[in-house]
Amino acid sequence: MNRLKDISFFSKLDEKDLKLLSQMSSVKTYSKGKILFYEGESPKYLHVLLDGVLKLYKTNFKSQQIFLHQFHAVSFVAELANFENIPYPATSEFVVGGSVLKIDYEKFKSTLLRSPDLSFKIIRSLSEKLKIMSEVLHKEVILTSEAKVAKFIVELPELFGELKHIKIAQLLNITPETLSRTLSKFKQQKLIELDENQFLTYCDAEKLQELYE
Protein backbone atom coordinates (compact mmCIF):
# COMPACT_ATOMS: atom_id res chain seq x y z
CA MET A 1 0.00 0.00 0.00
CA ASN A 2 2.95 2.33 0.66
CA ARG A 3 4.01 2.01 -2.97
CA LEU A 4 0.54 3.01 -4.13
CA LYS A 5 0.79 6.21 -2.11
CA ASP A 6 4.07 7.02 -3.86
CA ILE A 7 2.36 6.95 -7.28
CA SER A 8 1.36 10.51 -8.14
CA PHE A 9 -2.01 9.45 -9.61
CA PHE A 10 -3.08 8.06 -6.22
CA SER A 11 -1.23 10.36 -3.82
CA LYS A 12 -4.39 12.24 -2.73
CA LEU A 13 -6.41 9.12 -1.87
CA ASP A 14 -7.11 8.61 1.83
CA GLU A 15 -6.10 5.46 3.72
CA LYS A 16 -9.50 3.84 3.20
CA ASP A 17 -9.38 4.30 -0.58
CA LEU A 18 -5.73 3.23 -0.75
CA LYS A 19 -6.68 0.02 1.02
CA LEU A 20 -9.53 -0.50 -1.47
CA LEU A 21 -7.13 0.08 -4.36
CA SER A 22 -4.63 -2.34 -2.87
CA GLN A 23 -7.28 -5.05 -2.63
CA MET A 24 -8.22 -4.76 -6.30
CA SER A 25 -4.65 -4.47 -7.61
CA SER A 26 -1.57 -6.58 -8.22
CA VAL A 27 1.93 -5.87 -9.52
CA LYS A 28 3.33 -8.05 -12.29
CA THR A 29 6.90 -8.06 -13.58
CA TYR A 30 7.68 -8.46 -17.29
CA SER A 31 10.96 -9.13 -19.06
CA LYS A 32 12.08 -7.48 -22.30
CA GLY A 33 10.02 -8.67 -25.28
CA LYS A 34 6.99 -9.72 -23.23
CA ILE A 35 3.54 -8.54 -24.30
CA LEU A 36 1.33 -6.58 -21.90
CA PHE A 37 -1.70 -6.84 -24.19
CA TYR A 38 -2.47 -7.59 -27.83
CA GLU A 39 -4.36 -5.49 -30.35
CA GLY A 40 -8.02 -6.58 -30.30
CA GLU A 41 -8.02 -7.91 -26.72
CA SER A 42 -10.80 -6.78 -24.40
CA PRO A 43 -9.47 -4.70 -21.49
CA LYS A 44 -9.95 -6.13 -18.02
CA TYR A 45 -7.30 -4.23 -16.10
CA LEU A 46 -6.35 -0.58 -15.84
CA HIS A 47 -2.57 -0.61 -16.32
CA VAL A 48 -0.05 1.71 -14.68
CA LEU A 49 3.54 1.32 -15.86
CA LEU A 50 5.73 1.45 -12.72
CA ASP A 51 9.11 0.93 -14.35
CA GLY A 52 10.57 -0.20 -17.65
CA VAL A 53 9.72 0.97 -21.18
CA LEU A 54 6.75 -0.12 -23.31
CA LYS A 55 6.21 0.35 -27.02
CA LEU A 56 2.78 0.55 -28.58
CA TYR A 57 2.36 -0.63 -32.16
CA LYS A 58 -0.19 -1.76 -34.72
CA THR A 59 0.32 -4.54 -37.24
CA ASN A 60 -0.55 -3.98 -40.91
CA PHE A 61 -1.78 -6.51 -43.47
CA LYS A 62 1.83 -7.46 -44.26
CA SER A 63 2.40 -8.32 -40.57
CA GLN A 64 4.72 -5.32 -40.28
CA GLN A 65 4.84 -3.35 -37.05
CA ILE A 66 3.78 0.29 -37.18
CA PHE A 67 5.23 2.05 -34.14
CA LEU A 68 2.86 4.46 -32.40
CA HIS A 69 4.33 5.47 -29.07
CA GLN A 70 6.70 4.61 -26.25
CA PHE A 71 5.62 4.69 -22.59
CA HIS A 72 7.96 5.49 -19.71
CA ALA A 73 7.21 5.10 -16.00
CA VAL A 74 5.09 6.25 -14.31
CA SER A 75 2.08 6.40 -16.64
CA PHE A 76 -1.31 4.95 -17.43
CA VAL A 77 -1.23 2.69 -20.48
CA ALA A 78 -4.10 2.62 -23.02
CA GLU A 79 -6.64 3.72 -20.41
CA LEU A 80 -9.01 4.95 -23.12
CA ALA A 81 -9.82 1.32 -23.96
CA ASN A 82 -11.07 0.87 -20.39
CA PHE A 83 -13.12 4.05 -20.26
CA GLU A 84 -14.71 3.53 -23.69
CA ASN A 85 -15.07 -0.24 -23.20
CA ILE A 86 -13.43 -0.98 -26.55
CA PRO A 87 -10.79 -3.56 -27.55
CA TYR A 88 -7.17 -2.46 -27.30
CA PRO A 89 -6.40 -0.59 -30.55
CA ALA A 90 -2.76 -1.68 -30.57
CA THR A 91 -0.27 -4.15 -29.05
CA SER A 92 1.97 -3.20 -26.14
CA GLU A 93 5.39 -4.84 -25.74
CA PHE A 94 8.22 -4.29 -23.26
CA VAL A 95 11.29 -2.75 -24.86
CA VAL A 96 12.99 -2.63 -21.46
CA GLY A 97 11.77 -5.04 -18.79
CA GLY A 98 9.70 -3.58 -15.97
CA SER A 99 6.61 -3.90 -13.83
CA VAL A 100 2.95 -2.93 -14.14
CA LEU A 101 0.26 -2.22 -11.59
CA LYS A 102 -2.83 -4.13 -12.79
CA ILE A 103 -6.09 -2.76 -11.39
CA ASP A 104 -9.40 -4.60 -11.76
CA TYR A 105 -11.18 -1.93 -13.78
CA GLU A 106 -14.79 -2.84 -12.97
CA LYS A 107 -14.08 -2.63 -9.23
CA PHE A 108 -12.09 0.56 -9.75
CA LYS A 109 -14.89 2.17 -11.75
CA SER A 110 -17.57 1.37 -9.19
CA THR A 111 -15.60 2.68 -6.20
CA LEU A 112 -12.62 4.96 -6.75
CA LEU A 113 -13.57 6.96 -9.85
CA ARG A 114 -15.76 9.11 -7.62
CA SER A 115 -12.61 10.89 -6.39
CA PRO A 116 -12.51 14.35 -8.10
CA ASP A 117 -8.71 14.54 -7.88
CA LEU A 118 -8.23 11.10 -9.40
CA SER A 119 -10.79 11.79 -12.14
CA PHE A 120 -8.97 15.01 -13.04
CA LYS A 121 -5.63 13.21 -13.28
CA ILE A 122 -7.13 10.59 -15.58
CA ILE A 123 -8.68 13.28 -17.79
CA ARG A 124 -5.30 15.01 -17.96
CA SER A 125 -3.66 11.70 -18.90
CA LEU A 126 -6.20 11.20 -21.70
CA SER A 127 -5.51 14.73 -22.92
CA GLU A 128 -1.80 13.94 -23.06
CA LYS A 129 -2.58 10.82 -25.12
CA LEU A 130 -4.41 12.99 -27.67
CA LYS A 131 -1.30 15.17 -27.93
CA ILE A 132 0.77 12.02 -28.43
CA MET A 133 -1.43 10.84 -31.29
CA SER A 134 -1.11 14.27 -32.89
CA GLU A 135 2.67 13.94 -32.63
CA VAL A 136 2.52 10.44 -34.16
CA LEU A 137 0.62 11.79 -37.16
CA HIS A 138 3.10 14.65 -37.47
CA LYS A 139 6.05 12.25 -37.32
CA GLU A 140 4.67 9.83 -39.91
CA VAL A 141 3.24 12.37 -42.35
CA ILE A 142 5.72 15.23 -42.12
CA LEU A 143 9.09 14.07 -40.76
CA THR A 144 11.71 12.65 -43.11
CA SER A 145 13.70 9.53 -42.21
CA GLU A 146 16.65 11.71 -41.17
CA ALA A 147 14.39 13.81 -38.96
CA LYS A 148 12.95 10.68 -37.30
CA VAL A 149 16.43 9.35 -36.50
CA ALA A 150 17.63 12.74 -35.24
CA LYS A 151 14.58 13.08 -32.97
CA PHE A 152 15.11 9.57 -31.57
CA ILE A 153 18.79 10.24 -30.80
CA VAL A 154 18.06 13.54 -29.04
CA GLU A 155 15.01 12.43 -27.06
CA LEU A 156 15.90 8.79 -26.27
CA PRO A 157 19.71 8.51 -26.22
CA GLU A 158 19.66 5.83 -23.50
CA LEU A 159 17.61 3.49 -25.71
CA PHE A 160 20.02 3.95 -28.60
CA GLY A 161 22.59 1.96 -26.64
CA GLU A 162 20.15 -0.67 -25.39
CA LEU A 163 18.38 -1.60 -28.63
CA LYS A 164 19.73 -3.26 -31.73
CA HIS A 165 19.57 -1.12 -34.85
CA ILE A 166 16.95 -3.37 -36.41
CA LYS A 167 14.68 -2.67 -33.42
CA ILE A 168 15.29 1.07 -33.65
CA ALA A 169 14.39 0.94 -37.35
CA GLN A 170 11.12 -0.83 -36.46
CA LEU A 171 10.29 1.82 -33.87
CA LEU A 172 10.86 4.55 -36.43
CA ASN A 173 9.00 2.73 -39.23
CA ILE A 174 12.03 2.83 -41.52
CA THR A 175 14.19 0.07 -42.99
CA PRO A 176 17.44 -1.00 -41.27
CA GLU A 177 19.30 0.07 -44.44
CA THR A 178 17.85 3.57 -44.21
CA LEU A 179 18.85 3.79 -40.56
CA SER A 180 22.39 2.63 -41.37
CA ARG A 181 22.76 5.20 -44.16
CA THR A 182 21.42 7.96 -41.96
CA LEU A 183 23.79 7.14 -39.10
CA SER A 184 26.73 7.06 -41.51
CA LYS A 185 25.71 10.47 -42.84
CA PHE A 186 25.40 11.89 -39.33
CA LYS A 187 28.87 10.54 -38.48
CA GLN A 188 30.37 12.14 -41.60
CA GLN A 189 28.72 15.44 -40.66
CA LYS A 190 30.13 15.05 -37.12
CA LEU A 191 26.64 15.19 -35.64
CA ILE A 192 27.20 11.93 -33.74
CA GLU A 193 29.99 9.60 -32.67
CA LEU A 194 29.62 5.83 -32.21
CA ASP A 195 32.06 3.41 -30.58
CA GLU A 196 33.06 0.02 -31.98
CA ASN A 197 29.88 -1.51 -30.52
CA GLN A 198 27.73 1.14 -32.24
CA PHE A 199 26.90 2.77 -28.89
CA LEU A 200 26.27 6.50 -29.00
CA THR A 201 29.15 8.39 -27.34
CA TYR A 202 28.38 11.91 -28.56
CA CYS A 203 25.66 13.85 -30.32
CA ASP A 204 25.32 17.48 -31.32
CA ALA A 205 21.79 17.86 -29.96
CA GLU A 206 21.37 21.43 -31.14
CA LYS A 207 22.15 20.67 -34.78
CA LEU A 208 20.16 17.43 -34.73
CA GLN A 209 17.12 19.32 -33.43
CA GLU A 210 17.31 21.62 -36.43
CA LEU A 211 16.48 18.61 -38.60
CA TYR A 212 13.05 18.06 -37.06
CA GLU A 213 11.90 21.33 -35.51
C-alpha positions in Angstrom: 0.0 0.0 0.0 3.0 2.3 0.7 4.0 2.0 -3.0 0.5 3.0 -4.1 0.8 6.2 -2.1 4.1 7.0 -3.9 2.4 6.9 -7.3 1.4 10.5 -8.1 -2.0 9.4 -9.6 -3.1 8.1 -6.2 -1.2 10.4 -3.8 -4.4 12.2 -2.7 -6.4 9.1 -1.9 -7.1 8.6 1.8 -6.1 5.5 3.7 -9.5 3.8 3.2 -9.4 4.3 -0.6 -5.7 3.2 -0.8 -6.7 0.0 1.0 -9.5 -0.5 -1.5 -7.1 0.1 -4.4 -4.6 -2.3 -2.9 -7.3 -5.1 -2.6 -8.2 -4.8 -6.3 -4.6 -4.5 -7.6 -1.6 -6.6 -8.2 1.9 -5.9 -9.5 3.3 -8.1 -12.3 6.9 -8.1 -13.6 7.7 -8.5 -17.3 11.0 -9.1 -19.1 12.1 -7.5 -22.3 10.0 -8.7 -25.3 7.0 -9.7 -23.2 3.5 -8.5 -24.3 1.3 -6.6 -21.9 -1.7 -6.8 -24.2 -2.5 -7.6 -27.8 -4.4 -5.5 -30.3 -8.0 -6.6 -30.3 -8.0 -7.9 -26.7 -10.8 -6.8 -24.4 -9.5 -4.7 -21.5 -10.0 -6.1 -18.0 -7.3 -4.2 -16.1 -6.4 -0.6 -15.8 -2.6 -0.6 -16.3 0.0 1.7 -14.7 3.5 1.3 -15.9 5.7 1.5 -12.7 9.1 0.9 -14.3 10.6 -0.2 -17.7 9.7 1.0 -21.2 6.8 -0.1 -23.3 6.2 0.4 -27.0 2.8 0.6 -28.6 2.4 -0.6 -32.2 -0.2 -1.8 -34.7 0.3 -4.5 -37.2 -0.5 -4.0 -40.9 -1.8 -6.5 -43.5 1.8 -7.5 -44.3 2.4 -8.3 -40.6 4.7 -5.3 -40.3 4.8 -3.4 -37.0 3.8 0.3 -37.2 5.2 2.0 -34.1 2.9 4.5 -32.4 4.3 5.5 -29.1 6.7 4.6 -26.3 5.6 4.7 -22.6 8.0 5.5 -19.7 7.2 5.1 -16.0 5.1 6.2 -14.3 2.1 6.4 -16.6 -1.3 5.0 -17.4 -1.2 2.7 -20.5 -4.1 2.6 -23.0 -6.6 3.7 -20.4 -9.0 5.0 -23.1 -9.8 1.3 -24.0 -11.1 0.9 -20.4 -13.1 4.0 -20.3 -14.7 3.5 -23.7 -15.1 -0.2 -23.2 -13.4 -1.0 -26.6 -10.8 -3.6 -27.5 -7.2 -2.5 -27.3 -6.4 -0.6 -30.5 -2.8 -1.7 -30.6 -0.3 -4.1 -29.1 2.0 -3.2 -26.1 5.4 -4.8 -25.7 8.2 -4.3 -23.3 11.3 -2.8 -24.9 13.0 -2.6 -21.5 11.8 -5.0 -18.8 9.7 -3.6 -16.0 6.6 -3.9 -13.8 3.0 -2.9 -14.1 0.3 -2.2 -11.6 -2.8 -4.1 -12.8 -6.1 -2.8 -11.4 -9.4 -4.6 -11.8 -11.2 -1.9 -13.8 -14.8 -2.8 -13.0 -14.1 -2.6 -9.2 -12.1 0.6 -9.8 -14.9 2.2 -11.8 -17.6 1.4 -9.2 -15.6 2.7 -6.2 -12.6 5.0 -6.7 -13.6 7.0 -9.8 -15.8 9.1 -7.6 -12.6 10.9 -6.4 -12.5 14.3 -8.1 -8.7 14.5 -7.9 -8.2 11.1 -9.4 -10.8 11.8 -12.1 -9.0 15.0 -13.0 -5.6 13.2 -13.3 -7.1 10.6 -15.6 -8.7 13.3 -17.8 -5.3 15.0 -18.0 -3.7 11.7 -18.9 -6.2 11.2 -21.7 -5.5 14.7 -22.9 -1.8 13.9 -23.1 -2.6 10.8 -25.1 -4.4 13.0 -27.7 -1.3 15.2 -27.9 0.8 12.0 -28.4 -1.4 10.8 -31.3 -1.1 14.3 -32.9 2.7 13.9 -32.6 2.5 10.4 -34.2 0.6 11.8 -37.2 3.1 14.7 -37.5 6.0 12.3 -37.3 4.7 9.8 -39.9 3.2 12.4 -42.3 5.7 15.2 -42.1 9.1 14.1 -40.8 11.7 12.6 -43.1 13.7 9.5 -42.2 16.6 11.7 -41.2 14.4 13.8 -39.0 13.0 10.7 -37.3 16.4 9.4 -36.5 17.6 12.7 -35.2 14.6 13.1 -33.0 15.1 9.6 -31.6 18.8 10.2 -30.8 18.1 13.5 -29.0 15.0 12.4 -27.1 15.9 8.8 -26.3 19.7 8.5 -26.2 19.7 5.8 -23.5 17.6 3.5 -25.7 20.0 3.9 -28.6 22.6 2.0 -26.6 20.2 -0.7 -25.4 18.4 -1.6 -28.6 19.7 -3.3 -31.7 19.6 -1.1 -34.9 17.0 -3.4 -36.4 14.7 -2.7 -33.4 15.3 1.1 -33.7 14.4 0.9 -37.3 11.1 -0.8 -36.5 10.3 1.8 -33.9 10.9 4.6 -36.4 9.0 2.7 -39.2 12.0 2.8 -41.5 14.2 0.1 -43.0 17.4 -1.0 -41.3 19.3 0.1 -44.4 17.8 3.6 -44.2 18.9 3.8 -40.6 22.4 2.6 -41.4 22.8 5.2 -44.2 21.4 8.0 -42.0 23.8 7.1 -39.1 26.7 7.1 -41.5 25.7 10.5 -42.8 25.4 11.9 -39.3 28.9 10.5 -38.5 30.4 12.1 -41.6 28.7 15.4 -40.7 30.1 15.1 -37.1 26.6 15.2 -35.6 27.2 11.9 -33.7 30.0 9.6 -32.7 29.6 5.8 -32.2 32.1 3.4 -30.6 33.1 0.0 -32.0 29.9 -1.5 -30.5 27.7 1.1 -32.2 26.9 2.8 -28.9 26.3 6.5 -29.0 29.1 8.4 -27.3 28.4 11.9 -28.6 25.7 13.8 -30.3 25.3 17.5 -31.3 21.8 17.9 -30.0 21.4 21.4 -31.1 22.2 20.7 -34.8 20.2 17.4 -34.7 17.1 19.3 -33.4 17.3 21.6 -36.4 16.5 18.6 -38.6 13.1 18.1 -37.1 11.9 21.3 -35.5 
